[in-house]
């Protein structure tokens, strides 16, 4: 998006106009556009996107994207073939040139890699290392569609794959293609490095894909990209993906140590490296795919089960507050006890009951509303979610009131010991809930 903005500021033309004039027209890409939806007659030829739901593929409506020009391009395989030819011919297509040879080489070369044996990234291209072959490319996917552009500049080969579903078939195809036409050489096996249990334990833990939203409520999606690295039984490591959260089926990956911070996969020629921070293993690079990827090790309190445990504890305690408040009020009303202490008692439990009810409504209502909204979140946060985000602000203030009441009941010995303990537990849950909300960017309107 920022690069598209810079194109407009520097050229003085809209991004769409600039691309049409300087790329699409010189490359004879007559059936490509960034307009949403594509103009006629391209609209009539637009493939219908499908999404796998409830055991079958279902057609999905056209998705307008508000992140253009980072996405939103509609094209054909023939047009993309012209684009790939231009890159393979150092910026030239037939009698037209869109890039200087030096610019193409600059875009294709590796500018960053965590380790010489790991894939890196160029300018707009990411490396894929497989069967001792270097490929560069770019992926694209959205609801109902996926695409992959791959180049092998040294072999003058370009491959473009587009599907009208999010199937991930491009990765499988590229692996099969390389195995068929460029099989892995029969190199001598790399001698494993012997690491003891304590050395292997340094690498174990839960890791999170570093490409996740850090400052908005979309951080809630980050657990879906967690991986777990455990110690194996043969002096190795094993990567698991939580079946409950990880999209798709990813088999276990066995990592064999070959250097102090470098591991080789047992089933391929790919490598995974690790990085330290303050003497602690903090990063895993390229752990899953033959393309660049970085994961950061999360602390114990950031793991899924700890976070779910906190949410469950708070929910149970809030539920108890909702139950005790009306029962106690009705019991006192029947007994006709309306002394000043009873009024204080009632008011203190009213605050606890209201806080518990509002937090329960939030805990249940927010995930439910987000699930029902689904992909429409791309167009903005619905009113119901905005309304639900007001509740934590209210309950955070009520938590402070609850804390004052807790201090008073212990200081003045109100109620029985068990009742005071229960009230203190509600206060504790309310106070714990505040940093829990802040961690997930749910305290306020961080949208």
C-alpha positions as CSV (number, residue, x, y, z in Angstrom):
1,X,0.0,0.0,0.0
2,X,2.8,2.4,0.9
3,X,4.7,1.7,-2.3
4,X,1.5,2.3,-4.3
5,X,1.1,5.6,-2.5
6,X,4.7,6.5,-3.4
7,X,4.1,5.7,-7.0
8,X,1.2,8.1,-7.1
9,X,3.1,10.9,-5.3
10,X,6.2,10.6,-7.4
11,X,4.5,10.1,-10.8
12,X,1.6,12.5,-10.2
13,X,-0.8,9.8,-11.7
14,X,-3.1,7.4,-10.0
15,X,-1.7,4.0,-9.3
16,X,-4.1,2.3,-11.8
17,X,-3.2,4.8,-14.5
18,X,0.5,4.4,-13.9
19,X,0.4,0.6,-14.0
20,X,-1.8,0.6,-17.2
21,X,0.6,2.9,-19.0
22,X,4.0,1.5,-17.8
23,X,3.4,-2.2,-17.3
24,X,0.1,-3.5,-18.7
25,X,0.3,-1.8,-22.1
26,X,4.0,-2.4,-22.9
27,X,3.5,-6.1,-21.9
28,X,0.3,-6.5,-23.9
29,X,-1.5,-7.4,-20.7
30,X,-4.9,-6.5,-22.1
31,X,-6.9,-8.6,-19.7
32,X,-5.4,-7.4,-16.4
33,X,-6.7,-4.6,-14.2
34,X,-6.6,-3.2,-10.6
35,X,-10.1,-1.8,-10.9
36,X,-12.7,-3.3,-8.5
37,X,-14.7,-5.0,-9.9
38,X,-13.0,-5.5,-13.3
39,X,-14.6,-3.5,-16.1
40,X,-16.7,-5.0,-18.9
41,X,-16.0,-7.2,-20.7
42,X,-13.6,-8.6,-18.2
43,X,-16.4,-8.9,-15.6
44,X,-18.2,-11.5,-17.7
45,X,-15.1,-13.7,-17.8
46,X,-14.3,-13.5,-14.1
47,X,-14.0,-16.9,-12.5
48,X,-16.3,-17.7,-9.7
49,X,-14.4,-18.2,-6.4
50,X,-15.3,-21.1,-4.1
51,X,-14.7,-21.8,-0.5
52,X,-14.9,-25.3,1.2
53,X,-17.6,-25.3,3.8
54,X,-19.8,-28.0,5.3
55,X,-18.2,-30.7,3.3
56,X,-18.6,-29.1,-0.1
57,X,-17.3,-26.2,-2.2
58,X,-19.7,-23.2,-2.2
59,X,-19.5,-20.1,-4.4
60,X,-18.5,-16.9,-2.7
61,X,-19.3,-13.3,-3.8
62,X,-16.8,-10.9,-5.2
63,X,-14.6,-9.4,-2.5
64,X,-13.9,-5.7,-2.6
65,X,-10.5,-5.1,-1.1
66,X,-9.6,-2.0,0.9
67,X,-5.8,-2.8,0.8
68,X,-5.2,-2.0,-2.8
69,X,-2.8,-2.0,-4.5
70,X,-1.3,-4.6,-2.2
71,X,-3.9,-6.9,-3.8
72,X,-7.0,-6.5,-6.0
73,X,-5.3,-7.3,-9.3
74,X,-7.4,-9.4,-11.7
75,X,-5.5,-11.1,-14.5
76,X,-5.1,-14.2,-16.7
77,X,-2.4,-16.8,-17.0
78,X,-1.5,-15.6,-20.5
79,X,-1.0,-12.0,-19.3
80,X,1.1,-13.2,-16.4
81,X,3.2,-15.2,-18.9
82,X,4.1,-12.0,-20.6
83,X,5.0,-10.5,-17.2
84,X,7.2,-13.5,-16.4
85,X,8.9,-13.3,-19.8
86,X,9.8,-9.7,-19.2
87,X,11.5,-10.7,-15.9
88,X,13.3,-13.6,-17.5
89,X,14.5,-11.4,-20.3
90,X,16.0,-8.7,-18.0
91,X,13.0,-6.4,-18.2
92,X,12.2,-6.7,-22.0
93,X,9.1,-8.1,-23.7
94,X,9.3,-8.2,-27.5
95,X,10.2,-4.6,-28.5
96,X,9.2,-3.1,-25.2
97,X,11.2,-2.6,-22.0
98,X,9.7,-2.0,-18.6
99,X,12.8,-2.3,-16.5
100,X,16.6,-1.9,-16.9
101,X,18.7,-5.1,-16.6
102,X,20.4,-3.8,-13.5
103,X,17.0,-3.1,-11.9
104,X,15.8,-6.6,-12.6
105,X,19.0,-8.1,-11.2
106,X,18.5,-6.0,-8.1
107,X,14.9,-7.2,-7.7
108,X,15.9,-10.8,-8.1
109,X,19.0,-11.0,-5.9
110,X,18.8,-12.0,-2.2
111,X,18.8,-8.9,0.1
112,X,18.0,-10.7,3.4
113,X,18.4,-14.2,4.7
114,X,18.8,-15.5,8.3
115,X,21.3,-18.1,7.2
116,X,23.1,-18.9,3.9
117,X,21.3,-22.3,3.7
118,X,17.9,-20.7,4.2
119,X,15.7,-19.0,1.6
120,X,15.6,-15.2,1.8
121,X,13.8,-12.3,0.1
122,X,14.5,-9.9,-2.7
123,X,12.5,-6.9,-3.8
124,X,8.9,-8.1,-4.1
125,X,10.2,-11.7,-4.6
126,X,10.7,-14.4,-2.0
127,X,13.1,-17.3,-2.4
128,X,12.1,-21.0,-2.4
129,X,15.0,-23.4,-2.0
130,X,14.2,-27.0,-2.9
131,X,16.2,-29.9,-4.5
132,X,19.2,-27.5,-4.6
133,X,17.2,-25.2,-6.9
134,X,16.7,-21.5,-6.2
135,X,13.3,-20.1,-7.2
136,X,11.9,-16.7,-6.6
137,X,8.2,-15.8,-6.6
138,X,5.2,-14.2,-5.0
139,X,2.0,-15.6,-3.6
140,X,-1.5,-14.2,-3.7
141,X,-4.6,-15.4,-2.0
142,X,-8.0,-14.1,-0.8
143,X,-11.4,-15.6,-0.1
144,X,-12.2,-17.9,-3.0
145,X,-8.9,-17.5,-4.9
146,X,-5.2,-18.3,-4.7
147,X,-2.2,-17.7,-7.0
148,X,1.5,-18.4,-7.3
149,X,4.1,-16.8,-9.5
150,X,7.5,-18.6,-9.6
151,X,10.6,-17.8,-11.6
152,X,13.8,-19.8,-12.2
153,X,15.9,-17.1,-13.9
154,X,19.0,-19.3,-14.4
155,X,16.9,-21.8,-16.3
156,X,14.6,-19.4,-18.1
157,X,11.5,-21.0,-16.6
158,X,8.4,-19.2,-15.2
159,X,5.4,-20.9,-13.6
160,X,2.1,-19.3,-12.8
161,X,-0.7,-21.1,-11.0
162,X,-4.1,-19.7,-10.3
163,X,-7.1,-21.5,-8.7
164,X,-10.6,-20.3,-7.9
165,X,-10.3,-21.7,-4.4
166,X,-7.9,-21.5,-1.5
167,X,-6.4,-25.0,-1.8
168,X,-2.7,-24.5,-1.5
169,X,-2.2,-26.7,-4.6
170,X,0.7,-24.5,-5.9
171,X,3.1,-25.7,-3.2
172,X,2.3,-29.3,-4.0
173,X,2.7,-28.7,-7.7
174,X,6.0,-27.0,-7.4
175,X,7.4,-29.8,-5.3
176,X,6.2,-32.4,-7.8
177,X,7.5,-30.4,-10.7
178,X,11.0,-30.1,-9.2
179,X,11.1,-33.8,-8.2
180,X,10.2,-34.7,-11.8
181,X,12.4,-32.4,-13.8
182,X,15.1,-31.4,-11.2
183,X,15.4,-34.2,-8.7
184,X,17.5,-33.7,-5.6
185,X,21.2,-34.6,-6.2
186,X,22.6,-37.6,-4.4
187,X,24.8,-35.6,-2.1
188,X,26.7,-37.3,0.7
189,X,24.6,-37.3,3.9
190,X,25.3,-34.5,6.3
191,X,26.8,-35.8,9.5
192,X,24.4,-35.1,12.4
193,X,25.6,-33.0,15.3
194,X,25.2,-34.7,18.7
195,X,23.2,-32.6,21.2
196,X,22.3,-33.7,24.7
197,X,18.8,-33.4,26.2
198,X,19.6,-30.1,28.0
199,X,20.9,-28.6,24.7
200,X,17.8,-29.7,22.8
201,X,15.5,-28.4,25.5
202,X,16.7,-24.9,24.8
203,X,14.8,-25.0,21.4
204,X,11.6,-26.5,22.7
205,X,8.4,-24.4,23.2
206,X,5.6,-22.7,21.4
207,X,6.4,-20.4,18.5
208,X,4.3,-17.8,16.8
209,X,4.4,-16.6,13.1
210,X,5.9,-13.1,13.3
211,X,3.5,-11.9,10.6
212,X,0.5,-11.2,12.9
213,X,-1.4,-8.0,13.9
214,X,0.2,-6.6,17.0
215,X,-1.8,-3.5,17.7
216,X,-5.5,-4.3,16.9
217,X,-8.0,-6.8,18.0
218,X,-7.1,-8.9,15.0
219,X,-4.3,-10.2,17.3
220,X,-6.9,-12.8,18.3
221,X,-6.0,-14.6,15.1
222,X,-2.4,-15.1,16.1
223,X,-2.9,-18.5,17.9
224,X,-4.0,-19.9,14.5
225,X,-0.3,-19.7,13.4
226,X,1.3,-21.3,16.5
227,X,3.6,-24.2,16.1
228,X,5.0,-26.4,18.9
229,X,8.6,-27.7,18.9
230,X,9.3,-30.7,21.1
231,X,12.3,-32.8,21.8
232,X,12.3,-36.0,19.8
233,X,13.5,-39.5,20.8
234,X,16.6,-39.7,18.7
235,X,18.6,-36.5,19.6
236,X,16.3,-34.5,17.3
237,X,13.4,-32.0,17.4
238,X,9.9,-32.5,16.2
239,X,7.6,-29.7,14.9
240,X,3.9,-30.1,15.6
241,X,1.0,-27.8,14.5
242,X,-2.0,-27.8,16.8
243,X,-4.8,-29.6,15.0
244,X,-7.5,-27.5,16.8
245,X,-6.1,-24.2,15.5
246,X,-3.8,-24.7,12.5
247,X,-5.5,-24.3,9.1
248,X,-4.9,-27.3,6.9
249,X,-3.1,-30.6,7.6
250,X,0.6,-30.2,8.2
251,X,2.5,-33.4,9.0
252,X,5.1,-33.6,11.8
253,X,8.5,-32.3,10.8
254,X,11.6,-34.0,12.2
255,X,14.6,-31.7,12.6
256,X,18.2,-33.2,12.8
257,X,20.9,-31.0,14.3
258,X,23.8,-30.3,11.9
259,X,25.2,-27.1,13.5
260,X,24.7,-25.6,17.0
261,X,21.8,-23.4,15.6
262,X,21.0,-25.2,12.3
263,X,18.9,-28.2,11.8
264,X,18.1,-30.2,8.6
265,X,14.7,-31.7,7.9
266,X,14.7,-35.5,7.8
267,X,12.4,-35.8,4.8
268,X,14.0,-33.1,2.5
269,X,17.0,-30.9,1.9
270,X,15.5,-27.9,3.6
271,X,17.0,-26.4,6.7
272,X,15.7,-24.6,9.8
273,X,17.8,-22.2,11.9
274,X,17.3,-20.6,15.3
275,X,18.1,-17.2,16.7
276,X,19.0,-16.1,20.2
277,X,18.0,-13.0,22.2
278,X,19.5,-12.2,25.6
279,X,20.9,-15.8,25.8
280,X,17.5,-17.4,25.1
281,X,16.4,-19.2,22.0
282,X,13.8,-16.7,20.7
283,X,13.3,-17.3,17.0
284,X,12.8,-20.2,14.5
285,X,13.4,-19.5,10.9
286,X,11.9,-21.4,8.0
287,X,10.4,-24.1,10.2
288,X,7.5,-25.3,7.9
289,X,7.9,-24.4,4.2
290,X,10.7,-24.2,1.6
291,X,10.2,-20.5,1.5
292,X,11.1,-17.7,4.0
293,X,9.3,-17.7,7.3
294,X,10.1,-16.4,10.8
295,X,8.5,-17.5,14.1
296,X,9.1,-16.0,17.5
297,X,9.1,-18.1,20.7
298,X,6.3,-17.1,23.0
299,X,6.5,-17.0,26.8
300,X,4.6,-19.5,28.9
301,X,1.8,-17.1,29.7
302,X,1.3,-16.4,26.0
303,X,0.5,-20.0,25.1
304,X,-3.0,-20.9,23.9
305,X,-3.8,-23.1,26.9
306,X,-2.7,-20.6,29.5
307,X,-4.7,-17.8,27.8
308,X,-7.7,-20.1,27.5
309,X,-7.3,-21.1,31.2
310,X,-7.3,-17.4,32.2
311,X,-10.5,-16.8,30.2
312,X,-12.1,-20.0,31.6
313,X,-11.2,-19.0,35.2
314,X,-12.6,-15.5,34.8
315,X,-15.8,-16.8,33.1
316,X,-16.5,-19.3,35.9
317,X,-16.0,-16.7,38.6
318,X,-18.1,-14.1,36.8
319,X,-20.8,-16.6,36.4
320,X,-20.7,-17.3,40.1
321,X,-21.1,-13.5,40.7
322,X,-24.2,-13.5,38.5
323,X,-25.7,-16.3,40.4
324,X,-24.9,-15.2,44.0
325,X,-26.1,-11.6,43.5
326,X,-29.8,-12.2,42.6
327,X,-30.1,-15.2,45.0
328,X,-28.7,-13.2,47.9
329,X,-30.9,-10.2,47.1
330,X,-34.0,-12.3,47.0
331,X,-33.1,-14.2,50.2
332,X,-32.6,-10.9,52.1
333,X,-35.8,-9.5,50.7
334,X,-37.8,-12.5,51.9
335,X,-36.2,-12.3,55.3
336,X,-37.1,-8.6,55.5
337,X,-33.6,-7.6,56.5
338,X,-33.0,-4.0,55.3
339,X,-30.5,-2.7,57.8
340,X,-27.8,-0.4,56.8
341,X,-25.3,-3.2,56.7
342,X,-27.6,-5.3,54.5
343,X,-28.0,-2.3,52.2
344,X,-24.2,-2.1,51.9
345,X,-24.2,-5.9,51.4
346,X,-26.7,-5.7,48.6
347,X,-25.0,-2.8,46.9
348,X,-21.6,-4.5,47.0
349,X,-23.1,-7.7,45.4
350,X,-25.0,-5.6,42.9
351,X,-21.6,-4.2,41.7
352,X,-20.1,-7.7,41.5
353,X,-23.2,-9.1,39.7
354,X,-23.3,-6.3,37.1
355,X,-19.5,-6.6,36.5
356,X,-19.8,-10.4,36.1
357,X,-22.8,-10.1,33.8
358,X,-21.2,-7.5,31.6
359,X,-17.9,-9.5,31.3
360,X,-19.8,-12.7,30.5
361,X,-21.7,-10.9,27.8
362,X,-18.4,-9.7,26.4
363,X,-16.7,-13.1,26.6
364,X,-19.6,-14.8,24.8
365,X,-20.8,-12.0,22.5
366,X,-17.5,-10.8,21.0
367,X,-16.2,-14.2,19.5
368,X,-19.8,-15.0,18.4
369,X,-20.2,-11.7,16.6
370,X,-16.8,-11.9,15.0
371,X,-17.5,-15.4,13.8
372,X,-20.9,-14.4,12.4
373,X,-19.3,-11.4,10.7
374,X,-16.5,-13.4,9.2
375,X,-14.8,-12.1,6.1
376,X,-17.0,-8.9,6.1
377,X,-14.6,-7.6,8.8
378,X,-12.5,-6.6,5.8
379,X,-14.9,-3.7,5.3
380,X,-14.9,-2.4,8.8
381,X,-16.0,-3.3,12.4
382,X,-19.7,-3.8,12.8
383,X,-21.7,-1.7,15.3
384,X,-22.4,-4.7,17.5
385,X,-18.6,-5.2,18.0
386,X,-18.1,-1.6,18.8
387,X,-20.9,-1.8,21.4
388,X,-19.3,-4.9,22.9
389,X,-15.9,-3.1,23.1
390,X,-17.6,-0.5,25.4
391,X,-18.2,-3.2,28.1
392,X,-14.5,-3.7,29.2
393,X,-14.2,0.0,29.7
394,X,-17.2,0.0,32.1
395,X,-16.1,-3.2,33.9
396,X,-12.5,-1.9,34.4
397,X,-13.9,1.0,36.3
398,X,-16.2,-1.3,38.3
399,X,-13.2,-3.5,39.1
400,X,-11.7,-0.6,41.1
401,X,-15.0,-0.1,43.0
402,X,-15.0,-3.8,43.7
403,X,-11.4,-3.6,45.1
404,X,-12.5,-0.8,47.5
405,X,-15.4,-3.0,48.7
406,X,-13.1,-6.0,49.2
407,X,-10.8,-3.9,51.4
408,X,-13.7,-2.7,53.4
409,X,-15.3,-6.1,54.0
410,X,-12.0,-7.6,55.3
411,X,-11.2,-4.5,57.4
412,X,-14.7,-4.4,59.0
413,X,-15.2,-8.2,59.1
414,X,-18.5,-8.1,57.0
415,X,-20.1,-11.4,56.1
416,X,-18.7,-14.8,56.8
417,X,-15.1,-15.9,56.0
418,X,-16.4,-17.9,53.0
419,X,-18.5,-15.0,51.6
420,X,-15.5,-12.6,51.9
421,X,-13.3,-15.1,50.2
422,X,-15.8,-15.5,47.3
423,X,-16.1,-11.8,46.9
424,X,-12.3,-11.5,46.9
425,X,-12.1,-14.1,44.2
426,X,-14.5,-12.1,42.1
427,X,-12.3,-9.0,42.6
428,X,-9.2,-11.0,41.7
429,X,-10.8,-12.3,38.5
430,X,-11.9,-8.8,37.6
431,X,-8.4,-7.4,38.1
432,X,-6.8,-10.2,36.1
433,X,-9.3,-9.7,33.3
434,X,-7.9,-6.2,32.7
435,X,-4.4,-7.1,31.6
436,X,-5.9,-10.1,29.8
437,X,-8.0,-7.7,27.7
438,X,-5.0,-5.4,27.2
439,X,-2.8,-8.2,25.9
440,X,-5.4,-9.0,23.2
441,X,-6.0,-5.3,22.4
442,X,-9.6,-5.5,23.6
443,X,-9.4,-2.7,26.1
444,X,-10.5,0.3,24.2
445,X,-11.2,0.6,20.4
446,X,-8.0,-0.8,18.9
447,X,-9.5,-1.6,15.6
